[in-house]
Amino acid sequence: MKTVNTSPFDDQKPGTSGLRKQTCHFQQPDYLENFVQSIFFAMANSDESCAGKTLVVGGDGRFFNLQAIQTIVKMAAANGFSKLLVGKNGILSTPAASLLIRKYKTDGGIILSASHNPGGENGDFGIKYNTPNGGPAPEKVTDAIYKNTLSISEYKITEYDDIDLSVPGIISLDKLNVEIIDSVVDYTEMMQEIFDFDLMKKGVADNTLSLCFDAMHAVTGPYAQEIFINQLGINQENVINAKPLPDFGGGHPDPNQAHAKELTDIMYSASDINTSPDLGAASDGDGDRNMILGKQFFVTPSDSLAIMTANLSEIKAYKSGISGVARSMPTSQAADKVAEKLGIPCYETPTGWKFFGNLLDDNKITLCGEESFGSGSNHIREKDGIWAVLFWLNLLAIKKQSVKDIVTAHWATYGRHYYARHDYEAIDTDAANKLMETLRNSLPDIKSKTLGNYTIKEACDFSYTDPIDGSVSEKQGIIIQLSPDSRIIFRLSGTGTQGATLRVYLEKYETDISKQSLDTTQVLQTLAELSKSIADIANLTGRAEPDVVT
Ligand code: G16
């Protein structure tokens, strides 16, 4: 064991989901080590060692994943850990890591991923710490880690050779046991407990149920192979881009219609609509996001959460009922309408899965989701891509209706929330901060203004008080509530690695059934223009139009 002298980096403040930087930034000497040691200091016993502690370690397989894992193993040995559970070949999807932490009651886990961001030498890398409940560390923990990064002066590491991560089994490094584990087995078992595999298998076998799944050359490939192909009998060719690659095949593992283009083409371009699969779905780099498509039909993540909430009791594991639902603030209010009807609470949290943890642990909610293509339940403490796909597949098997019919029937009952997110990417950080500050300062003047056909009902900066531990998170995004029933929300992303990304969320509620099948872009056109003028976007950022619209 050796102790290495180091000095702090001033840019290791975790964002919405851990620390994300360009890969080359992570590869600079001591950068990874400083952050890992800072996590270990935050986990340490009173003697500052991690003696006796256990940890799950794995990542989404992107470039630098294996090297980072070897470093973490050597540092864990030097810091006194007694056991590590490491994914076979270094691979663990984020949901599988959450499951392993909970199932084997470890003291937490380290997940190596930059999620949907591109990978490779010129892409991004990331690292996050999950706590013993299996969920992303809450702010009080990430604040402690960040504080450690600012004062670190040394880290501990051993000089063992790299270990073989390819064969399941136990490797002993003195007092540390490293168990290499194939998480596909544990994950599949959990999915079998939640969903009706026999029903789905029957539907696939008699050709009444079909799926095309795009793993985007990311972590879900092996999980999809076992669950969709081996267990449910889906054809091999209907699981596309299934091989995990360190650079995701040069793609951008973000499950939206632009980046999951091959899947989108399959779902939209069949000359005979009857020949395309009933369900199209994709997951991201680390397997926690999902996109749901029907035949020539896109389901917004916000609608997906609302529909899951309305139909939860249809699914085997949730028959006993639902305690509540939660959504992040910018997610559309579609789930709120369902919660109102069911007579259950609907919580509105800041963006970031970490804010759902306490609500799930305290059984205040059963389901939660976000506009950023994430949904999940109390089965783990992360959002879960494959789980969401199975949810929809199981629902189709039960209802024997198309995705489009399920969604339009839902709108007819609860109203439709037209929804879009406009991203202005990689803008100058100072300009982005100035835009938000200017908006914040103008809130008192904005209220009660009339803008064309809209009146501003409320304008505020979202602040959240956790109902369980009372912690307060301020400045979580600016909400402009309009009449008739619409919202515009502004916030800065906490997951980008270059400059700043301004996210503008547009939402308009429509109860008139005859107006529920219009073009989203056209319906939201006026709100889009208003968002530009309210925040003076072109003037302050130099961008006239968003780079990405989802
Ligand atoms: C992470 C968080 C999500 C969040 C998303 C986008 O997801 O876990 O809760 O909604 O980032 O965050 P932002 O709008 O700040 O970029 P993931 O899948 O990237 O880990």
Residues whose N, C-alpha, C, O or C-beta is under 5 A from the ligand:
A	BS01	G16	T16 S17 S115 H116 T351 G352 W353 E370 S372 L492 S493 G494 T495
